[in-house]
Amino acid sequence: MTAASHGAYRVPWAPVAYAVGIAAALALDAIFPLGWIEGPAADILYASGWLLVLASIGLAAATVRALRRAKTTVAPHRPSEHLVTSGPFSFTRNPIYLSGAALMIGCGLILGSVWFILFAVVAGLAIQKLAIEPEEKHLFERFGKRYRDYTKRVRRWI
């Protein structure tokens, strides 16, 4: 069975990676809190965190809307019916994963936790290997030149 017929992978790795990252960040923050910026800069980071959380929610919602409009699956472990290149997919090939990373970073800024920011990067690297690379193989098998041309126009993350 090829990746084109069953989807990129069987386990939805992104939610797993982000959940593990959040749990690790919370645990390490409780056990070994790292220092944080004080004063007015902390207030700016806190407000920026909320803006980033709201932007990540908006990006995820716009992505789901674009996928549903194209009548293709939102679940990356199922085969794609259509190559979606509009909406959020016009500036990132992985808007849902970008949204998850932005959410973790935003939470880190709100909570004043360096651990959230560090684990957002770790989760992103894990997702790159476990989810994005298999998805790219699936999409290339499924859509060929159209997907390759798309990858030349739009970056993987941002």
Secondary structure, 3 states (H helix, E strand, C coil): CCHHHHCCCCCCHHHHHHHHHHHHHHHHHHHCCCCCCCCHHHHHHHHHHHHHHHHHHHHHHHHHHHHHHCCCCCCCCCCCCCCCCCHHHHCCCCHHHHHHHHHHHHHHHHHCCHHHHHHHHHHHHHHHHHHHHHHHHHHHHHHCHHHHHHHHHCCCCC
